[in-house]
């Protein structure tokens, strides 16, 4: 479920300046502001802004020195705006501010979406039958995204077409090298080399979310349907199987690891959680696919990417500008994820 807390010190900004900007950009949103910060994410700081009974959500870049091309809220705003008229469930964006002088970094605001958010695939507190349908609803939302004609919605230049695995390996290898203040991960280096050797998978191009997991999905309160997909920071034109593999990572992570979001070792039948094969089958049926070639490559890529991302989170935590108060705990999983990715690769 959603966790809100007072704004952490590193992310405080000039609330009066925000109020003045909102008066001009969103005139129907006025009054004394109440600002709290969403917890649980490790990318762009996200805040609930309340005034006179109305609510907006604000996403901004973190403060401090950032890695090249990271935390591009302008890019997030563009993709969510483009998807608004489609069948893809997204929040309605309201306004973008690209002037860093207002609150210290660019930001945008969007409507608050009512619903349920589950931090992990176990979806605590849900009956087994409903849990099963919620998992399938997650897949259905993903197939809606991958079915969008990206050219038709104005996203034909949203990223290169083809070569996705190679691009991702180089991008996250650079981030890892830029984050060595957080230490070295030999398994991550090994995995990067392995992925370079196996980058020649058949090309497919769709809009790829880049962080498609249950914690970034909001479900309608009273039925198994996704009302909004959040956190589009890593979205681009990419290979659709990268999103599906990312969604399936939890099946390979031990549930006993703190803060891991893993479900390996749980009784999936008792909990009503579909097996990985059922998730894959539902996706393939909806997308008209006969199978998943190079599935292990995309699984290994997912663990490589998330390991590199969390390694960067650790580096930001050491600098004092991570997006979540628990960033150091979360980032410690980077080595474990690299090890899992290496084990998957060795099975290829």
RAWO-V629448 format. One record per run of one state. SS is the DSSP state (H for helix, E for strand, - for the rest). FROM is the first residue (numbers start at 0). LEN is the number of residues. If there is no record, write none. Layout:
ss: <SS,SS>
from: <FROM,FROM>
len: <LEN,LEN>
This chain:
ss: <-,E,-,H,-,H,-,E,-,E,-,E,-,H,-,E,-,E,-,E,-,H,-,H,-,H,-,H,-,E,-,H,E,-,E,-,E,-,H,-,H,-,E,-,E,-,H,-,H,-,H,-,H,-,H,->
from: <0,2,5,8,11,14,25,33,39,45,51,53,60,72,83,92,97,106,111,115,116,127,146,163,178,179,182,185,197,205,208,213,216,219,225,229,235,238,239,247,248,252,253,254,263,264,267,271,275,287,294,319,326,331,333,346>
len: <2,3,3,3,3,11,8,6,6,6,2,7,12,11,9,5,9,5,4,1,11,19,17,15,1,3,3,12,8,3,5,3,3,6,4,6,3,1,8,1,4,1,1,9,1,3,4,4,12,7,25,7,5,2,13,2>
